[in-house]
Amino acid sequence: MQSEEDPMETAAGRLDVLCEVNRRLATFTDLDELLHFATRRARELFDAEGCALSLLDHRDEKRSLSVGSGQPGRAAAHSLAIRVPLRTRSGAIGVIEVVDPRRGHFTSDDRDLLEALASDIAVAYEQAEFYAHVGREAAELRTLGLVASLSLVALGLSLIVGATLAHQAWALPLSELPMRPGMWAGLASAIVGALLVGVCRRSGRAQDVPVAARHSGRAPEAVVGSTVIRGDRAA
């Protein structure tokens, strides 16, 4: 028997949980981590048997919603469910659904609460998608920077080798080799290129550390297409 003071069963307690979820959602920059956290906390917030969250597939403009082991968007006939869309400034991006609350029914405030949660998830998703886009752009720039840096190193080494061969061809004293113009230009090019290679690699390692993983402190579970989390009923 649940206590009447259970925070999940009081309006103030549920609002506290909603605020905590809102704060945590703002920390995610990884889309899969965001979806996993959102569905898990939504299930806990409503003390429900299951929760599903699905996003719009921009390739064929179709929504895919999974609930338990059934077909996407088709809850069992005996199931109780509420479903609300996820909306951003650009329009609807998906759907979130909560299925079978343990108390056996949904209250009149549950839809409003789910809509508030859906709004927070949509904003967080938009932010995470922006970070993902920026990450892809940064990765492309790092690749270009790395190619340019390696090209500088190769050019510098070519100038050094060329200056050395020319010096030997003229049978000049080795003591005069450092004074050849190509030698200094090649050395400068190789050093600058090597430094830029190091900068690009350090930037890549820093970018590869997921922000969500630092906050969650736990390994993410697989999220493929729709995210579905089912809970065991109490015996």
C-alpha positions in Angstrom: 0.0 0.0 0.0 1.4 3.4 -1.0 1.7 6.1 1.5 -0.4 9.2 1.1 2.7 11.3 1.4 4.3 9.6 -1.6 5.8 12.5 -3.6 4.7 10.9 -6.8 1.0 11.1 -5.6 1.1 14.8 -4.5 0.8 17.8 -6.8 3.7 19.6 -5.2 5.9 16.5 -5.3 5.2 15.9 -9.0 5.9 19.5 -9.8 9.2 19.1 -8.0 10.0 16.1 -10.1 9.0 18.0 -13.2 11.3 20.9 -12.3 14.2 18.4 -11.6 13.6 16.7 -15.0 13.5 20.1 -16.7 16.9 21.0 -15.2 18.4 17.7 -16.2 17.1 17.8 -19.7 18.9 21.1 -20.3 22.2 19.3 -19.6 22.0 16.8 -22.5 23.7 17.3 -25.8 23.4 13.6 -27.0 20.1 12.7 -28.5 20.0 9.0 -27.5 20.9 9.9 -23.9 18.2 12.6 -23.9 15.5 10.2 -25.1 16.4 7.5 -22.7 16.4 9.8 -19.7 13.1 11.4 -20.8 11.2 8.2 -21.1 12.6 6.7 -17.9 11.7 9.8 -15.9 8.2 10.2 -17.5 7.4 6.6 -16.5 8.5 7.4 -12.9 6.6 10.7 -12.8 3.3 9.0 -13.7 4.2 5.7 -11.9 3.2 4.0 -15.1 3.7 0.5 -16.5 5.3 1.8 -19.7 6.3 5.0 -21.5 7.2 5.4 -25.2 8.7 8.3 -27.1 9.0 8.5 -30.8 10.3 11.1 -33.2 9.3 12.2 -36.6 11.3 10.4 -39.4 12.2 13.3 -41.7 13.1 10.9 -44.5 9.5 9.7 -45.1 7.6 12.1 -42.9 6.1 9.3 -40.8 5.8 9.0 -37.0 6.8 5.7 -35.4 5.5 5.1 -31.9 6.2 1.8 -30.0 4.4 0.7 -26.9 5.6 -2.5 -25.2 5.8 -5.3 -27.7 2.9 -4.1 -29.9 2.9 -2.2 -33.1 4.0 1.4 -33.0 1.2 3.7 -31.7 -1.2 0.8 -31.0 -1.7 0.2 -27.3 -3.5 -3.0 -26.2 -7.3 -2.8 -26.0 -7.2 -3.1 -22.2 -4.5 -0.5 -21.7 -5.0 3.0 -20.4 -2.9 5.5 -22.3 -2.5 9.3 -22.8 -0.5 10.6 -25.8 0.6 14.1 -26.6 2.7 15.5 -29.4 6.2 17.0 -29.0 6.2 20.4 -30.5 9.0 23.0 -31.3 8.9 26.3 -33.1 9.2 24.4 -36.4 6.2 22.2 -35.7 5.6 18.7 -34.3 8.7 16.5 -34.0 7.2 13.4 -32.3 4.9 11.9 -29.7 5.2 10.8 -26.1 2.8 8.2 -24.6 2.3 7.0 -21.0 0.6 3.6 -20.6 -1.2 1.9 -17.6 -0.6 3.9 -14.4 -0.3 1.6 -11.4 -3.2 3.3 -9.6 -5.4 2.1 -12.5 -6.5 5.5 -13.9 -5.3 8.8 -15.1 -6.3 12.0 -13.3 -7.7 15.1 -14.9 -4.3 16.8 -14.4 -2.2 14.1 -16.0 -2.6 15.4 -19.6 -1.6 18.9 -18.6 1.4 17.5 -16.8 2.4 15.3 -19.7 2.0 18.3 -22.1 4.3 20.3 -19.8 6.9 17.5 -19.9 6.5 17.1 -23.6 7.2 20.8 -24.1 10.4 20.5 -22.0 11.5 17.4 -23.9 10.9 19.1 -27.2 13.0 22.2 -26.2 15.8 19.9 -24.9 15.6 17.8 -28.1 15.9 20.9 -30.3 18.9 22.0 -28.2 20.5 18.6 -28.4 19.9 18.5 -32.2 21.6 21.9 -32.5 24.6 20.6 -30.6 24.7 17.5 -32.8 24.7 19.7 -35.9 27.4 21.9 -34.5 29.4 18.8 -33.6 29.2 17.5 -37.1 30.3 20.9 -38.5 33.1 21.0 -36.0 34.2 17.5 -37.0 34.3 18.5 -40.7 36.4 21.6 -39.8 38.7 19.5 -37.8 39.2 17.1 -40.7 39.9 19.9 -43.0 42.3 21.4 -40.5 44.1 18.1 -40.0 44.5 17.7 -43.8 45.8 21.2 -44.1 48.2 20.7 -41.2 49.6 17.4 -42.6 50.0 19.1 -46.0 52.1 21.8 -44.3 54.3 19.1 -42.7 54.7 17.4 -46.0 55.5 20.7 -47.8 58.1 21.5 -45.1 59.8 18.1 -45.4 59.8 18.4 -49.2 61.5 21.8 -49.0 64.1 20.5 -46.5 64.9 17.4 -48.7 65.0 19.6 -51.8 67.4 22.1 -50.2 69.6 19.2 -49.0 69.8 17.5 -52.4 70.5 20.8 -54.1 73.2 21.6 -51.6 74.8 18.2 -52.2 74.5 18.6 -56.0 76.5 21.8 -55.9 79.1 20.2 -53.6 78.9 23.0 -51.1 80.2 22.7 -47.6 77.7 21.1 -45.1 78.3 24.1 -42.8 76.4 26.3 -45.3 73.4 24.0 -45.5 71.4 25.7 -42.7 71.8 29.0 -44.6 69.9 27.8 -47.7 66.5 29.6 -48.0 64.6 26.4 -48.6 65.9 24.9 -45.4 64.4 27.6 -43.1 61.2 27.8 -45.0 60.8 24.0 -44.9 61.6 23.9 -41.2 59.1 26.6 -40.4 56.4 24.9 -42.4 57.0 21.5 -40.8 56.9 22.9 -37.3 53.7 24.9 -37.8 52.0 21.9 -39.4 53.0 19.6 -36.6 51.7 22.1 -34.0 48.4 22.4 -35.9 48.1 18.6 -36.1 48.4 18.5 -32.3 45.7 21.2 -31.9 43.3 19.3 -34.1 43.8 16.0 -32.3 43.3 17.6 -28.9 40.2 19.3 -30.1 38.8 16.0 -31.4 39.4 14.2 -28.1 37.7 16.9 -26.1 34.7 16.9 -28.4 34.4 13.1 -28.2 33.6 13.2 -24.4 29.7 13.1 -24.2 28.2 15.8 -21.9 25.3 13.6 -21.0 27.6 10.8 -19.9 29.4 13.2 -17.5 26.1 14.1 -15.9 24.5 10.7 -15.8 27.4 8.7 -14.5 26.0 5.5 -16.0 26.2 3.7 -19.3 23.4 4.5 -21.8 21.0 1.9 -22.9 20.4 1.2 -26.5 17.8 3.5 -28.2 16.8 2.5 -31.7 14.1 4.4 -33.4 11.5 4.7 -30.7 12.4 4.4 -27.0 10.3 2.1 -24.9 10.7 1.4 -21.2 8.5 -1.2 -19.4 8.3 -1.7 -15.7 7.3 -4.7 -13.6 4.1 -4.5 -11.7 4.3 -5.1 -8.0 3.3 -8.6 -7.0 
